[in-house]
């Protein structure tokens, strides 16, 4: 039965794709496009779409991250959460609240600088709230985990994992929203100060 054979072959490819993406067999999770093509065949992208549809039921998704030119064979695919985890969920993944705060501040600063910022500059900002030894060790951990990337010149960029797991538009929206809120608050305080000065001035008409 050709049809039965095709279904069995498809299930086998789905299983193989899940194994490649779920289980780490490199320093980084997931698999590159050329690895998937070699293991699953030329139609590997269709297999991944089917796998993504199955993972949706579990709140997961197949994510693609470019590590070079768009559409490159070096693009990496891996499985991540669909949507944003709750704070309580993130803590069960081994994240401390202050670590998440440090990563958010670091990524927001890098994004606000056009996608790159000096490491020393990011460290200086974080050291306003956290001890120096903690900042240095935590940034090193973010780099090892792929959330940040550092070049030979000591400049930080968003790492492949941040590009895959973090919604940059949402993060920038929150950042801009905070800046607008702080700006509006500053304007209100300035207006209140002016009003107080006007009330304290003697009535010149008397």
N, C-alpha and C positions, 0 to 999 in steps of 0.2 A: 504493500500500500504506500504509494508515493506521498500521499497527504500525511499519513501517520509518521512517516520517516521525516518529513519536513518539520512537523511539530516537535518531534523528539530532538531534532538537530537544533531547533530554535531554543528549546528549553535548556539544552546543553550549553549553548552560547550565552544565554542569560545567566546561567549558573557560573560559567567561567568569568563573565564580566563582573559579576558580584564579588567573586573571589579576588579578582585583580584590584578592585576598588576598595573593598572592605579591609583586606588584610595587608598590612605593611610588609613589603619585601624590599624596600629601599630605606634610606634615611628619611625620606619624605613619603607620606601616604599617597595612595592612588597610583595611577599609571599614566604614561605619556601616550600621545596619539599613535606613535609608531609601534609601541608595544601592543596596544589594543588592536591595531590593524593586523599585526603579525599573528596575534592569538585568535582573533575573531573573524578576520577576513575584511575585504574592502567595504562591506556594509556595516562596519562596527558602529557607525553613528546611529543607524537605525536600531541596532541592538541596544544602544545606550538610551535611546528615547523610550523603548519598551521597558527597560529597567527603571528609568525615571518614573514612568507611569505606575509601576508596581510599588516603588519606594514612596510615592506620594501618600499611599494609604498608611504609611508608618511615620509620616511627618518628616521624611527625608527627601533628598534630591541629589541628582548628579550635577556637579558643578564643573565648568571648564575654565581654566585659567591660562592665559597666554603668557609664555615665558620668553617670547621673542616677537617675531612678526606675527600678525594676526593670521590664523589659519595654518600655523606652522606645525610640523610633525613633532615639535618639542612641547606643544601645548599639553598641559596636565589636566587629567580628569580625576575627581575624587568625590566621595560622598560626604555631604554635610547636612546640617539641619535646614528644614524648609521654614523660613520665617525667623523670628527673633526669640531666643530662649528667655524665660523669665529669670529674674535675679536668683531666685531660690534654685532653679535648675542649673544655672551657671556655677553656683557654688558647689553643687554636687559633682561637677566636672573637675574639681580641684582648683577653681579660681577663687582667690581672696578678693574681697570687695575693693581693697586699696590697690591691688594689682590691676583690676579692671579699670579703676579710675586713672591709674598711671598710663595704661595703654591707650585709653580714650584721649587723654590730654596729649600724649605723644603723637598719635595719629592725627588728631585735629590740628595740631601745630604744623605737622608736615603738610597736610592738605592746604592749610591756610597760606603756606609759603609756596604754593604751586607744585607740590609733590616731592619736595626735597628740602631738608633743613640740616644745618650743622649739628652733629651729635652733641657738642659742648653746649650749644644753645638750648637743645631739648633738656639736657641734664640740668642746666641752670634753672630752667622753669620748674622742673620737678623738685629740685632741691629747696624750693621755697616752701614746700609742704612736707617733704620726706628727707630723712638723713641721706648724706652722700653715698655711704656704702650700700644702702638699700637701693638707691636709684641706679647705681652702676651695675649691680648684680641683676636687677630686674630687667634693665634694658638688654643686657647680655642674654638673658633667658628669652626675651621677646625675639631677639635676632635668631637664636638657635631654633626656636619654634616656627620661624618663618613669618612672624607678624611684622617685623621690621627687617630692613636690609641696610647694610653699611658698606660703602665703597672704600677704596684705598685712600681717599681724601678726607675720610671722617665725616662723610655726609650721609644722613639717614634718608631712606625711601620706605614706602610701604612695601612689605614683603608679599610673596605670592599668596600666603595664607590670609593676610588682611584683604587682599584684592578679591579673594574668593568668599570669605566669610562675612566681611563687613560691608554694609550698604553705605557707600560713600556719600550718596545724595542725602540720605537720612541724617548721617553724622554731620555733614555740612549744614543741613537745614536746622538741626538742633543748635549747632554752633552759631549760625547767623541769627537764629531766634533769640539765643541768649544775649548776643551783642545788641540786638535791637531792644530787648527788654532792659538791659543795663543802660543803654542810651536814653531810653524813655524815662527811666528812673532818675538818671542824672539831670535830665531836662526838668523833671518835676521838682527835684531838690533845688535846682537853680532858680526856678520860678518862685518857689516858697521863700528862698532867701531874699529875692528881690522884693517880694510882697512884705516881708518883715521889715526890710530897710525903709520901704515907703511908709509903713505904719509908724516907725520910730522917728521919722523926720518930723520936725515941728511944722505946724500949718503956717506957711509963709503969708497967707492972706490975712492973718490976724494982726 
